[in-house]
Amino acid sequence: MQLSNLETMPGHTICKQLDVVYGSTVRSKHVGRDLMASLKNIVGGELTAYTELLEESRQEAMNRMIEKARLLGANAIVGIRFSTSNIAQGASELFVYGTAVVVTPNHHHLPDPFPTQG
């Protein structure tokens, strides 16, 4: 599956637009991660436990979106966007969406560097 945050797929032609596809996951903070993040917040620096949690969430949401696109017969998703929102105290949703499409590659031929003279 090819993915693009552009409205097009560079080097390809969109032959068919199928539907909007999305994936989401709702995650809550882990007490152990929360405690370590609080300590890290005092001294400063990256909150790696939360970075890892967000990365896992992004990947899970993307996988769900890609699976929906595959079921529609798509080979690409364009216009991909991410969104987050708070669902409840300590729980957040990560949402990703885009347009499932069928693309074909453009076959551009390079100009002949030694054209025939004539």
Secondary structure, DSSP 4 states (H G I P E B T S, - for coil): -EE-SSSS-TTEEEEEEEEEEEEEEEEE--HHHHHHHHHHHHH-S--HHHHHHHHHHHHHHHHHHHHHHHHHT-SEEEEEEEEEEEEETTEEEEEEEEEEEEEEE--PPPPPSSPPP-
